[in-house]
């Protein structure tokens, strides 16, 4: 029987006898409504009882609660003493016990009388400050949820071999992670959001199957937490399957040298962590020297919104690193090394970055193999890009297969629009590649002002019918455009460059003028001498913009000459 009321604030008047004749009732779930009094009877057949805001401190005298399998009373008024008296009965069948949001609970009493318990939850009990040691020895417990217990300072040692979920997030007073007394092989994720844990003991290594660790905490709510010490990283290296560490928003001396009395552990062994997220952690330059060696196998590294000024050459030792996020690192001036397999790089609003670093990050050597996405502040289209323009669409022709190309957008200013609610936002820059009239590649990016982005459009979505859109043994027409950009986002200026990745493309199969039209302009761009082609020579090629200007200048000069000849001829005829 499920009871839902749409009038939660209205008190439901009843005499408490409603369940007296329901002799076969096995499930009773009441999740809303305020009842005027507690029940006088519960049927002996009841096995599942879930009653939110249970309206009494007592149960019917004839209630055989020992037969319950699920006993959930969230947001009820029971005290710790009343709960302790209740749990003295032997619950041989009980698998779930839930006292969430019970503000009168200050302690979790002895639970040794419920040996078959699989789920124990007392989250959001704001006044809870103590947990009985028996909680740590429930052999069949699979879920332990203490999330949101803001006054809880200590957690007893645990030896929960069946545990799959341990929820300790938002425990604002909990500073030490519980001691783990034996191997716990079923926990794969550990969430400690807004829990200021300072210390991970060496027993942390007993979480042998842990794959993801969340250590997020707002910098403005650190509650006195000064960060994770270097010695406390070491146990993480003992977890062979730990591949994701998210430590967003930790204030203070994260990864500092001091051990605070802990034993020194060698840092020569690196962890297996592949994704490390340390956004907004107030990291300084020491981080790279002290802590980065612990994560030499990292593949994705997010260090955005931090305070370091130099990324040292040692970052090249992260040979598996493919993604590096440095967005909003406003003090970053210099990058002295680039990991050998870096493909995705983000440095939005890193306005202190030197021009030499920006040039290094846009070098042809880094991008010629394709598959990259680099976002930089205040950069220009590299000189090795053969085609540059500020007009859309950009047309080119190809045959056989779609060519490997790199696209570079330079944004000189971005308009900000205000919504009716007063919000401001910047438009996304959408790049679309249209092949023979059909949109086949699409790239959307959120860019700041005065920035550039260089990317390989093949890395994004390609429609399933790309091969069907191509014409066999014929030239295919492709257009690169930013739909709606010219008119909707008029205050934003964008310049675009295209480069053919020669390692993966046949230069004979791409043209930037219509190969079906024999014009002088075509002959200029597609010279019969390979060493003079803009696509091949060893010297840096002149851009098409310059060539177009030269052609236009030559054309205007000839037109001016013809006009003068015509005027002189007319004067002579009139004379």
C-alpha positions in Angstrom: 0.0 0.0 0.0 1.5 3.3 -1.1 0.0 6.5 0.3 0.8 9.8 -1.4 -0.9 13.1 -0.5 -0.7 16.2 -2.6 -1.6 18.3 0.5 1.6 18.0 2.7 0.8 20.9 4.9 -2.7 19.8 5.6 -3.1 17.6 8.7 -4.8 14.3 8.0 -7.4 13.5 10.7 -7.8 9.8 11.5 -8.5 7.5 14.5 -5.4 5.2 14.0 -7.5 2.1 13.3 -7.3 2.1 9.5 -4.8 -0.9 9.4 -6.6 -3.1 11.9 -8.5 -5.2 9.4 -5.7 -5.2 6.7 -4.5 -8.7 7.8 -2.6 -9.4 4.6 -0.9 -6.1 4.2 2.8 -6.6 3.5 4.0 -3.2 2.3 3.1 0.2 3.7 4.8 3.3 2.2 3.7 6.8 3.3 5.9 9.5 1.9 3.8 12.6 2.4 1.1 14.0 4.6 0.8 15.0 8.2 -1.2 12.6 10.4 -3.0 13.8 13.5 -1.8 10.7 15.6 0.1 7.5 15.3 -1.4 4.1 14.3 -3.0 1.9 16.9 -2.5 -1.3 14.9 -0.1 -2.8 12.4 -0.9 -6.1 10.7 1.4 -9.1 11.6 1.9 -9.7 7.9 3.8 -6.3 7.4 7.3 -6.8 6.0 8.0 -3.3 4.5 7.4 -0.1 6.5 8.4 3.2 5.1 6.7 6.2 6.8 8.1 9.7 6.3 7.4 12.0 9.3 6.0 9.1 11.4 3.6 10.9 13.7 4.5 9.2 17.1 7.4 8.2 19.3 5.8 4.8 19.8 4.6 1.8 17.9 1.4 -0.3 18.5 1.9 -2.7 21.4 1.1 -5.7 19.3 3.4 -4.8 16.4 5.9 -7.6 15.6 8.6 -5.4 14.1 11.1 -8.3 14.4 9.7 -9.6 11.1 10.3 -6.4 9.1 12.7 -6.6 6.2 12.7 -2.9 5.4 12.3 -0.3 8.2 12.5 3.3 6.9 11.4 6.2 9.0 13.0 9.4 7.5 12.3 12.8 9.1 10.8 11.3 12.2 11.0 12.5 15.8 12.7 9.5 17.5 15.6 10.3 19.8 18.8 8.3 20.0 17.6 6.7 23.3 14.3 5.6 21.7 16.1 4.2 18.7 18.5 2.3 20.9 15.6 0.8 22.8 13.9 -0.2 19.5 17.1 -1.9 18.2 17.4 -4.1 21.3 14.9 -6.4 19.6 16.4 -9.0 17.4 15.7 -8.1 13.8 16.7 -11.4 12.1 15.2 -10.4 8.7 16.0 -6.6 8.5 18.0 -5.6 5.5 17.3 -1.8 5.3 17.3 0.8 8.1 16.7 4.4 7.2 16.6 7.3 9.7 17.5 10.2 7.3 16.9 13.8 8.3 16.0 12.9 11.9 17.1 16.0 13.7 16.7 14.5 17.3 19.3 11.8 16.6 22.7 12.7 18.2 24.2 9.1 18.2 23.8 6.0 16.2 23.4 3.2 18.8 24.5 -0.4 18.8 23.4 -2.1 15.6 24.8 -5.6 16.3 21.3 -6.9 16.6 20.7 -6.5 12.9 23.4 -8.8 11.4 21.8 -9.1 8.0 21.6 -5.4 7.4 22.5 -4.4 3.8 21.6 -0.7 3.8 22.1 1.8 6.7 21.3 5.4 6.1 21.2 8.3 8.4 22.1 11.2 6.1 21.3 14.8 6.8 21.0 14.3 10.6 22.4 17.7 11.5 22.8 17.0 15.2 24.5 13.6 14.9 28.0 13.6 16.3 28.8 10.0 17.3 28.5 6.5 15.7 28.7 3.3 17.6 31.7 1.1 16.6 29.3 -1.8 15.7 28.4 0.0 12.5 31.9 -0.8 11.2 31.5 -4.5 11.5 28.2 -5.3 9.6 29.5 -8.0 7.3 26.6 -7.9 4.9 26.3 -4.1 4.7 26.4 -2.9 1.1 25.4 0.8 1.4 26.4 3.1 4.3 25.1 6.7 3.9 26.2 9.4 6.4 26.1 12.2 3.9 25.2 15.6 5.2 25.9 14.9 8.9 27.5 18.3 9.5 28.5 17.9 13.2 30.1 14.4 12.8 33.8 14.7 13.6 34.9 11.1 13.8 34.0 7.9 12.1 34.7 4.6 13.7 37.1 2.0 12.1 35.4 -0.1 9.4 35.7 -3.6 8.3 32.8 -3.9 5.9 33.8 -6.6 3.3 30.5 -6.4 1.4 30.4 -2.6 1.3 29.8 -1.1 -2.2 28.9 2.5 -1.4 30.4 4.7 1.4 28.8 8.2 1.3 30.5 10.8 3.5 30.0 13.9 1.5 29.0 17.2 3.1 30.2 16.2 6.5 31.6 19.6 7.2 33.3 18.6 10.5 34.8 15.3 9.5 38.6 15.8 9.1 39.9 12.2 9.2 39.0 9.4 6.9 38.0 6.2 8.8 40.6 3.5 9.4 40.0 0.5 7.1 40.8 -2.7 9.0 40.8 -5.1 6.1 40.5 -5.3 2.3 37.3 -3.9 1.0 37.1 -4.9 -2.7 33.6 -3.8 -3.7 33.9 0.0 -3.4 34.6 1.6 -6.8 33.6 5.2 -6.0 34.2 7.4 -3.0 32.4 10.8 -2.7 33.8 13.3 -0.2 32.3 16.5 -1.6 32.6 19.4 0.9 34.1 17.1 3.5 37.4 18.6 4.7 39.3 15.4 5.1 42.9 16.3 5.9 44.3 12.9 6.4 44.3 9.6 4.5 46.0 6.9 6.5 48.0 4.1 4.9 44.9 1.8 5.4 43.4 3.7 2.5 45.2 1.1 0.3 42.7 -1.5 1.5 40.2 0.0 -0.9 41.7 -2.2 -3.6 39.1 -1.7 -6.3 38.6 2.0 -5.8 38.4 3.7 -9.2 37.1 7.3 -8.6 37.7 9.6 -5.6 35.9 12.9 -5.2 37.5 15.4 -2.9 35.6 18.6 -3.8 35.2 21.5 -1.5 34.4 25.2 -2.0 37.4 27.4 -1.4 35.3 29.9 0.6 33.9 27.3 2.9 37.1 25.4 3.9 36.1 25.5 7.6 39.8 25.7 8.6 41.0 22.9 6.3 44.5 23.7 5.0 44.8 21.1 2.3 46.0 17.6 1.7 49.6 17.0 2.8 52.1 15.3 0.5 52.4 12.2 2.7 48.7 11.7 2.4 48.9 11.3 -1.4 51.1 8.2 -1.0 48.3 5.8 0.0 46.5 6.7 -3.2 49.4 5.2 -5.1 48.8 1.9 -3.4 45.3 1.6 -5.0 46.1 0.0 -8.3 42.7 0.7 -9.8 42.3 4.3 -8.7 42.2 6.2 -12.1 40.1 9.3 -11.4 40.9 11.8 -8.7 38.7 15.0 -8.5 39.9 17.5 -5.9 38.1 20.6 -6.9 38.1 23.7 -4.7 40.6 22.8 -2.0 42.0 26.0 -0.4 45.5 26.4 1.1 48.7 24.5 0.9 47.6 21.5 -1.2 50.5 19.1 -1.7 52.9 21.0 0.5 56.1 19.4 1.9 55.2 19.3 5.6 54.0 15.9 6.7 52.5 17.1 10.0 54.2 14.3 11.8 53.4 11.6 9.3 56.0 9.2 8.1 58.0 10.1 5.0 57.2 7.9 2.0 59.2 7.8 -1.1 57.6 9.5 -4.1 59.6 7.5 -6.7 56.6 5.3 -7.6 53.8 6.9 -9.6 50.1 6.2 -9.3 47.9 4.8 -12.0 45.6 7.9 -11.9 44.5 8.8 -15.5 42.2 11.7 -14.8 43.3 14.3 -12.2 41.0 17.4 -11.6 42.5 20.0 -9.3 40.5 23.1 -10.4 40.5 26.1 -8.1 42.9 24.6 -5.6 45.2 27.7 -5.2 48.1 25.7 -6.6 51.5 27.3 -6.7 54.6 26.6 -8.8 55.7 24.0 -6.2 52.9 21.7 -7.3 54.7 20.6 -10.4 58.0 19.8 -8.6 56.6 18.2 -5.5 53.3 16.4 -6.5 53.2 15.9 -10.3 55.7 13.0 -10.2 53.1 11.1 -8.2 50.8 11.3 -11.3 53.2 10.7 -14.2 50.7 8.3 -15.8 47.9 10.9 -16.0 46.1 11.2 -19.3 43.7 14.1 -18.6 44.8 16.9 -16.2 42.6 19.9 -15.2 44.5 22.7 -13.4 42.2 25.5 -14.3 41.7 28.6 -12.1 45.0 28.2 -10.2 47.8 30.6 -9.2 51.0 29.1 -10.6 53.0 31.2 -13.0 55.3 28.7 -14.7 54.7 25.2 -16.0 58.2 23.7 -15.9 59.9 21.4 -18.4 59.2 18.3 -16.2 55.6 18.2 -17.6 57.1 16.5 -20.6 57.6 13.5 -18.4 53.8 13.0 -18.5 54.1 11.1 -21.8 50.5 9.8 -21.6 49.0 13.2 -21.2 46.5 14.0 -24.0 44.4 16.8 -22.4 45.6 19.8 -20.3 43.1 22.4 -19.1 44.6 25.7 -17.9 41.6 27.9 -18.4 41.5 31.1 -16.2 45.0 30.6 -14.9 45.4 34.4 -14.9 49.0 34.4 -13.5 50.4 31.9 -15.9 53.2 33.4 -17.9 55.4 30.6 -19.3 55.1 27.0 -20.4 58.5 25.4 -20.7 57.6 22.0 -22.0 54.9 20.2 -24.0 53.9 16.6 -23.3 54.7 14.5 -26.4 51.1 13.2 -26.9 49.2 16.3 -26.0 46.1 16.7 -28.3 43.7 18.9 -26.3 44.9 22.2 -24.7 42.8 24.9 -23.1 44.2 28.3 -22.0 41.1 30.6 -22.1 41.7 34.0 -20.5 45.4 33.2 -19.7 46.2 36.7 -20.7 49.6 36.8 -19.1 51.0 34.0 -21.3 54.0 35.3 -23.3 53.8 35.6 -27.1 56.7 33.2 -27.5 54.7 30.5 -25.6 51.7 31.1 -27.8 53.8 30.8 -30.9 55.3 27.5 -29.6 51.8 26.1 -28.9 50.8 26.9 -32.5 53.8 25.4 -34.1 53.3 23.3 -37.2 55.2 20.5 -35.7 52.6 20.1 -33.0 49.6 20.0 -35.3 50.7 18.6 -38.6 49.7 15.1 -37.6 46.1 16.2 -37.0 43.7 15.4 -34.2 44.4 18.5 -32.1 42.3 21.1 -30.3 44.2 24.1 -28.9 42.5 27.2 -27.4 44.8 30.2 -26.7 44.5 33.8 -25.8 45.5 36.7 -28.0 47.0 34.6 -30.8 47.2 34.9 -34.6 46.6 32.5 -37.4 49.9 30.7 -37.9 51.9 31.7 -41.0 52.0 28.1 -42.1 48.2 28.2 -42.7 47.9 28.5 -46.5 44.4 30.1 -46.6 43.2 33.0 -44.5 40.1 35.1 -44.8 37.6 37.1 -42.8 34.7 36.2 -45.0 32.3 33.2 -45.1 31.7 30.7 -46.5 35.1 29.4 -47.4 35.0 27.1 -50.4 37.3 24.3 -51.5 37.0 21.3 -53.7 38.3 17.7 -53.1 38.1 14.3 -54.7 38.3 10.7 -53.4 38.1 11.2 -49.6 37.5 14.1 -47.4 40.9 15.8 -46.9 42.7 16.1 -43.5 42.5 19.8 -42.7 43.1 22.1 -39.7 40.9 25.1 -39.0 42.0 28.1 -37.0 39.5 30.8 -35.8 40.8 34.1 -34.3 38.3 36.0 -32.3 39.2 39.7 -31.7 36.1 40.6 -29.7 33.0 38.7 -28.5 29.7 40.4 -28.0 27.9 39.9 -24.7 24.1 39.7 -24.8 21.7 40.3 -21.9 18.7 38.1 -21.3 15.3 39.4 -20.0 16.4 38.2 -16.5 19.6 40.2 -16.5 22.0 37.4 -17.3 24.8 38.0 -19.7 26.2 35.3 -22.0 28.5 35.0 -25.0 27.4 33.2 -28.1 28.9 29.9 -29.1 30.9 29.9 -32.3 29.6 27.1 -34.5 31.6 25.8 -37.3 29.9 23.8 -40.0 31.4 21.9 -43.0 28.9 21.5 -45.8 29.7 18.9 -48.5 27.8 19.0 -51.7 25.0 21.0 -50.0 24.7 18.7 -46.9 26.0 19.5 -43.5 28.3 16.7 -42.5 30.7 18.0 -39.9 29.7 20.2 -37.0 31.8 21.9 -34.2 30.4 24.1 -31.4 32.7 25.9 -29.0 32.3 28.5 -26.3 35.1 31.1 -26.8 36.1 34.1 -24.9 37.3 37.4 -26.3 40.6 37.9 -28.0 41.4 34.3 -28.4 42.2 31.7 -31.1 41.3 28.1 -31.5 43.0 25.6 -33.8 41.3 22.2 -34.3 40.8 19.2 -36.5 37.1 19.1 -37.6 37.3 15.3 -38.1 37.4 14.9 -34.3 33.9 16.0 -33.9 30.6 14.6 -35.2 30.5 13.2 -38.7 27.1 12.2 -40.0 26.6 8.6 -41.0 25.9 9.5 -44.7 29.3 11.2 -45.3 30.4 8.5 -47.7 27.0 8.7 -49.5 27.4 12.5 -49.9 30.7 12.2 -51.8 30.8 12.0 -55.5 32.9 9.1 -56.9 35.6 10.1 -59.3 34.4 13.7 -59.3 35.2 16.9 -57.5 33.2 17.5 -54.3 32.4 21.0 -53.2 32.9 21.8 -49.5 32.1 25.0 -47.6 33.3 26.0 -44.1 31.0 28.4 -42.5 29.8 29.8 -39.1 26.0 29.7 -39.5 24.3 32.8 -38.3 27.5 34.4 -37.3 27.7 37.3 -39.7 24.4 38.9 -38.8 23.4 37.6 -35.3 26.9 38.1 -33.8 27.9 41.2 -35.8 29.9 42.8 -32.9 32.3 39.8 -33.0 35.1 39.8 -35.5 36.4 36.4 -36.7 39.2 35.5 -39.0 39.6 32.0 -40.2 42.5 30.0 -41.6 42.6 26.6 -43.3 45.6 24.3 -43.6 45.9 21.0 -45.4 47.6 18.3 -43.3 50.0 17.0 -45.8 50.9 13.8 -43.9 47.4 12.5 -44.5 46.3 14.2 -47.7 47.1 14.0 -51.4 47.8 17.6 -52.5 46.6 16.8 -56.0 43.1 16.0 -54.6 42.3 19.5 -53.1 41.7 22.9 -54.7 40.7 26.3 -53.3 39.2 27.4 -56.6 36.7 25.6 -58.7 38.6 23.0 -60.8 35.7 22.9 -63.3 36.3 26.5 -64.3 39.5 27.4 -66.3 40.3 30.9 -65.1 43.4 32.9 -64.8 42.9 32.9 -61.0 42.8 29.1 -60.9 46.0 28.9 -62.9 47.6 31.3 -60.4 46.7 29.2 -57.4 47.4 25.8 -59.1 50.7 26.4 -60.9 52.0 23.6 -63.0 55.4 23.8 -61.2 55.2 21.9 -57.9 58.0 23.9 -56.3 56.0 27.1 -56.8 52.8 25.7 -55.4 51.6 27.4 -52.2 51.0 23.9 -50.7 54.4 22.3 -51.1 57.7 24.5 -51.1 60.1 24.5 -48.2 59.8 28.2 -47.6 56.9 29.6 -45.7 54.0 30.1 -48.2 52.4 33.4 -48.7 48.8 33.5 -47.7 46.0 33.6 -50.1 44.9 36.9 -48.6 48.2 38.5 -49.9 47.8 36.8 -53.2 44.3 38.0 -53.6 45.3 41.5 -52.8 48.1 41.4 -55.3 45.7 40.1 -58.0 43.2 42.7 -57.1 45.8 45.4 -57.2 47.0 44.3 -60.6 43.4 44.2 -61.9 42.6 47.7 -60.6 45.9 49.0 -62.1 44.9 47.6 -65.5 41.4 49.0 -65.2 42.8 52.4 -64.3 45.1 52.3 -67.3 42.3 51.4 -69.7 40.2 54.2 -68.3 42.9 56.7 -68.9 43.4 55.5 -72.5 39.6 55.7 -73.0 39.4 59.3 -71.7 42.4 60.4 -73.8 40.8 58.8 -76.9 37.5 60.5 -76.2 39.2 63.9 -75.9 41.0 63.5 -79.2 37.8 62.5 -81.0 36.1 65.6 -79.6 38.9 67.8 -80.8 
